Amino acid sequence: MASNQHPQHDRRRPAMISELAARASSNDWNENGAFKYFLRLAERYRKEAKEAVARNDLEEAFVAFARSATIVLEILPVHRDYLTSLSNAQRNNLTLVRT
């Protein structure tokens, strides 16, 4: 079989975890955003991550999952509206995710 019959593969080296983490930590979200803004943003990143997995773009999936997790685990629990925007059951569910 001739070599020109093989599909071209992306020959760049895979990103290191530290590079992916740096990409994930660069964000453009509004730090003063409303609580629902962050909930929607976390869901959007989760959806993007699942779509990236379906495309087998694991690096992009890592970045999107990491951004979603950062919002859920670090931003929401300290948001000024955390206690008033969620029921006790919802806060408990988020606490379970964090442990």
Secondary structure by P-SEA (a helix, b strand, c coil): ccccccccccccccccaaaaaaaaacccccccccaaaaaaaaaaaaaaaaaaaaacaaaaaaaaaaaaaaaacccccccccccccccaaaaaaaaaaac
